[in-house]
Amino acid sequence: MNPLSVFIYYARNKRKALPVLAILALAVFGISLSLVLTGALSDGVRAFASPYYKFVVVEPNYNKRYYQVDPGVRAEIRLNPHVAALLPVRTEYTYGMVLGIQQSYPLFAVSDDAMARLVTVTGTRLRDGRLPNARADEVALHEIIAKTRGLWIGSQIGRDVDSEDPIAGKWTVVGILEGDALLNLAPLDRVTKGRPANEILLIPRAGEMDALIADLNALATERVVVLTPAYFNEFIDRVLGQFDSLLTAINLVIIAVLSLGVGLLNLIYFRQRMGEFGLLAGIGYSRLFLVRRTALEALLLTVVAWFGGIALSALVYQILNVLVFEPQGTRLNLLNVRALGGTLPIPIFVWLFSTATVIWQLSRLDPVAVIDRRD
C-alpha cells in the first residue's frame, strides 16, 4: 500500500483519530436523538387528524355560540352529489400518551350500525373484543391509545375514574381497534343522553373526498366548522413549525461549536506534523498534493464518524424500542429524512472548517524553515 495513504496514517496514529471519531459519533447520536424524539412527538400529534382522511365532520361554530348545524347548510349537504352517507355524530375526546406527554384524540359517538361502517371506511379492524353496545357506557379504543395508557378489555376510562380524561362519566373498554387511522368509538345515545346529535359525519363517495371538501369549504359560513385534515394540520404545522425552528437554531449552534472545537483539535494535530509536511514539500510534493491529502484525511474521518454515529443511534433506538417505547405504542425511527438529513451538517461543517484551517496553515508553510528546525 502507498506509504502516504490516509489509511496508513490513521492506522499508525489511532490516539489522534479515535478521540475525534468518538466526539463526532456522539454528536451525531445527540443531534439524531433530538430529531427522532421530536419526530415521534410530531407523529403522535398528527395522528389526531388521521380519521379525518376518511370522512368529514361538520360541527356548529361553538366559538360563535352556534350549537346546532344551520338547517340551510344541512339541506345543502344532503343534496351534495359527493356524499355517500350522512350520519349523526357527537365528537368527544379522550387522551393517549406520546413520549410521556398527554395528547387528546377524538372519540366518535355514532349509532350501532354506523360503527361497523366507520370501521370499514377507515380501514381499521377489530383486533380484540367487540364494538360498543348502545345500551351501555362502552367504548372501543385504538390499540395505540390503549397501549400508551396501559388499557385492555375491561379497563375503564372517563373523568369518574381518571380526573385527567376529557370525557365525562365512566366507560368500559370492550374493543381494541387496529389500523392506520386512530379510530375510537362510543354509542351515540349514551353520550347524548337521548338528545339529538349536534354534528354531522359525512362519508364521501369513492375517490371524491377532495371534491366534497371543496364544496364544503365553498359554503363559507361562520355558522359551521368543517373538520378536515387541512383544518387540523394548519394549526399543527404552525405550532410544530415554531418548535422545529427553535430546535434547528439550537442544533446549528451545537454544530458550529463542534466544528470549531474539532477544527482546532485537527489544527493542533497538524502543527504536530509540520515536520512531515515540510519534508514532503521539501522533496518535491506540491502544496496542492498536501491540500488534497489533508482534505481527504478530514473527509474520511468525518464520514466514518457519521456512519459510526448513525450505527450507534440505530442500536440505542432499537434497544429503547424493545424495552420502553413499543410496549407503550410508540416507536423511534431513525430511518427518515428528518433524522438523517438533520445530522448531515455535522460531517459537512466539521470537514469544511477542519480543511480550511489546515489549508490556511499550509499556505504559510516554509519547507526550508521546517527542515532547519528539524536539524
N, C-alpha and C positions, 0 to 999 in steps of 0.2 A: 504493500500500500504506500502511496505517496507520503513521505515523512512530514510534509507540510499539510497533510489532511486535517480538516477540522476535527474529525473523529479521533485521530491520534492525539490531538492536543487535549481534548476533553477526557480521553481515557487516562492520560498521564496527569491530569490536574483536576481530579474529582473534587478536591476540597474547595476549589473555586466554583465549580459548576453546580454542585449539589445544593449549597445554600440558596443560590439564585433560583434553581429549579423548584426548591421547596417553597420559597416565598411566592413565586408566581403561581404555582399549583394551588396553594392555599388561597391566594387572591381570587383565582378563577372559581374555586369552590365557594368562597364567601359571596362573590357577586352573583353566581348562579343560584345560591340559596335564597338570596333576597328576591330574585326574579321568579324562581319556581314557587316560593311561598305566596308571593303576591299574585302570581298567575293562578294558583289553586284557589285563592280567595276570590279573584275575579270570576273564575268559572262558577264558583258557588253562588255568587251574586247574580250572574247572568242566568243561572238555572231557574231563577224566579220566573222568567218570561218564557220558559220552554213550552208550557202547554199552549200558549197563545200563538204558536206557529201552526197549530192545527185547527183552531177555532178563534172566534172573535167574541168578546163580551162588550155589550153596550150597557152602560150604567148611568143613572142620573148624575148630574154635576153637583155633588154634595157640597162643594166649596161655594157654589152659588145658591145653596139652600133649595135645591130641587131634590125631591125624594122619590119620584116616580118618573119612568121614561115618558117623555112627551107623547101623547096619543098620535099626533101628526107624524112624528118620527117613527113611531111603532108601525103605523099604517104604511109608510114608505118602505120600511124594511120588509114587511110582509110581501110587498109587490116586487121586491128586488129579484131579478132572474138568477142571480148568482148564489142565492141562499138555498141550500138543500134541506135544512131543518132549523126551526126556531124553537128554542127551549127556554122555559123559565129557569132562572138560576139565582142563587144568593152566594156571593163570594165572602167566605170567612178566611181567617188566616191562622196558621199555626207556625211553629218555628223548627228549624234544624240548626245544626252546629257546623260551621266551616272554620277549621283550624282553631277551635275553641271560641269562636265568635258567633253569637246568635244571628241568624238570618231568617227573616219571615218568608213564608211560602204560601200561595193561595190554596184554599181548601174549597172545592166547588160543591155546593149543596144543590142536588138535582133530584128529579123523580127517579123511581126504581128503574123504569125502562130506559131512561136516559143514561144511567150509569154504564150499562153494558155498551151503549152506543159510543160514549166518550172513550171507554177503554179501547174500542176498536178503532175509532178515528185517530187517537193519539198514538197508536201502535204499541201501547203498553199491554202487559199481561198480568194476570193474577197469579203471583208466584206461590202464595200461601193463603189459606183461609178462604173467605168468601167476600162478596160485596155487601155493604151495609143494608140492613133491613129498615124499611120505612116506619116500623112501629117501635124502634128502639134508638137510643142515642149511641150510634155506632159510626165508625169511620174506617176507611181503607186508606192507608198511607203508602207513599212510595218507599221502597226499600232504603234509599239513601237517607231519607229523613229518619226512618226507623233506626237505622244503624247509628247515625250521629247522636241520637238521644237514648240509645240502648233500649228500644221498644221492641216488643214482639206481640204475637197474637195473645190477646187477653190483657195487654197493658192498657192503662187509662191515661188520657190526656185531657186538657182543659184547665181553666183557671181554678176550678174547685180542687184539683189535685196538684197543680203547678201554677203558682202565682204569676210566673213569667209568660205563661201561654196566653196568646191573644184571644183564643176562642173561649167563650163563657161556658160554664157547666162542666160536666164530667162525661167523657166519651170513651167508649171501649173500642180498642183496635181489633177489628175482626178480619181484616185482609191486608196483605202486603203486595203492592204492585211493583213491577219492574219494567224498565224501558227508558228511552232517551228523554221523554217528557216526564217531568216531576209532577205527576197527576195525583191529587188527593181528593177523596170523595166522601160526602156525607149525605144523609137523606134530607130532602128539601123541607118536608113538613115538620121534621123535628127541629130544624134550625129556625124556621119562620114562625113556629108555633101555630101553624094553620093559616097564617096571613098570606096574602098574595106576594109573590116574589117581585122585587123591585128592579131586577136586572134581566137582560136577555142574552142568551148564548146562541151564537149563530154558527152553524156548521156549513162551510162553503161547499159548493159542488166541486167535483174532482178537477183540480188544476185551475180553479177560479178564485183562489184566495186573494191574489193581488187585485183582481178586478173588483171583488167585494169590498176590500179595504178602501180602494179608490172611491167607490161610490159612497161609502160611509163617511169618508173624510170630506167629500163634497157637500155633505149636509150642512156643514159649517154653522152649527147652532151651539150656543153656550148652555143649552139645557141638558145636553148629554155629553158623556165622555166615551170615546171608542178606545177600548183597551186592545192594543196590538203589540207585537214585538218592538216595532219602531217607537211606540209611545213609551215603553219602559226603557228601551236601550238609549234613547235620547238622554234621559236622566242618568242612567248608569254610566254612559260614556262620559258625561260631564264630570261626575264625581270621580270615577276611576282615572280619567284623564288628568285631573289635578293631582291625584295621588301618584300617578306614573311620572308626571313632570318633576315632582319633588324627589322621587326615588332616582330618576335619571340624573338630576343635578348632584345628588349625594354620591352616586356611583362614579360620575365623571370626576368629582373632586378626589375620590379614593384612587381612581386610575391615574390622575395627574400626579398625586403624591407618590404613588407606587412607581410610576415611570421615572420620576425624579430620583427616588431612592435607589432603584435598580440601576439606573443610568450612572449615577455617581459611584455605585459599587463596581460596575463594569469599568468605569474610568480609573478607579484605584487599581483594579486588576491590570488594566492596560499600561498604566505607568510603571507597574512592576515588571512589565515585559518590554520596556524601552530598549533594553539591550538586544532582545530578539529582533524587534522591528528595525532597529538601527543597523544591525548586522545584515538583515535581509536587504535593506535599502543599499547598504554599502557594497554588497556583492552583485548588485545589478537589478534587483526586483523593483519594478516601478511602484510609484505611490498608488496608482490605480489597482495594481495587484494587491497591495496591502489593504486598501479600502474594501475591495471585494472580499478579501479574506475575513476582515473583522465584521463586515456586514453579514456574511454567511454564518459566522460564529454566533452572532447575536440572533439571527433569524432561526437557526437550528435550535438554540437554547429556548427561545420563546415558544416555538411551535411544539417542541417536546413538552415544555411546561404546560401549555394549553391542553394538549391531549392528556397529560397526567392529571391535570385538574378536573377535566371532564370525566375521566375514568374514576377518580376519587369521588366525585359528585354522584355519578351513577351508582357506585357501590353503596354509599351512605344512604341515598334516597331509597334504594331497593330494601335495605335493612329497615329503614324507618317505615316504609310502606307495609312491610310484612308484620312488623312488631307494633306499629302505632296507628298509621293512618287508614289502611284498608279495612281493618275491623271497625273503624268509625265511619266508613262510607266515603272516604276521601283518598285521593292518590296524587302523589307528587310525580310530575312528569318532566324529565329533563329534555327529552327529545322533541322540542318545539322551537319555532323560530325566535320566540321571545327570549328564552333562556340561552340558546346557543348564540344568537346574534348579540345579546347583551354582554357576553363575555369576550367576544372577538376584539373589542377595542383594547383589551389588556395586552395581548401579544403585539398588536399593531403599534400602539403608542410606546410601549416599552422598547420595541425594536427600533422605532424611529429615533427616540431620544438617545438610546444607547449608541446607535450608529452615528448620530450627529455629533455627540461628544467625542467619540473616537476619531471621526474624520477631522474634527477641529484640532485635536492633538497631532494627528498625522500631518496636517498642513504646516505645523510648526516644527516637524521632526528634522533634526540636523544629524545625519548619519555619522559625520566625522566627529562631532562633539560627543555623541553617544559612545563611539568606539574609543575615543580618547579617554573618556571617564572609565571605561572598562579596563583599559590598560593602566 
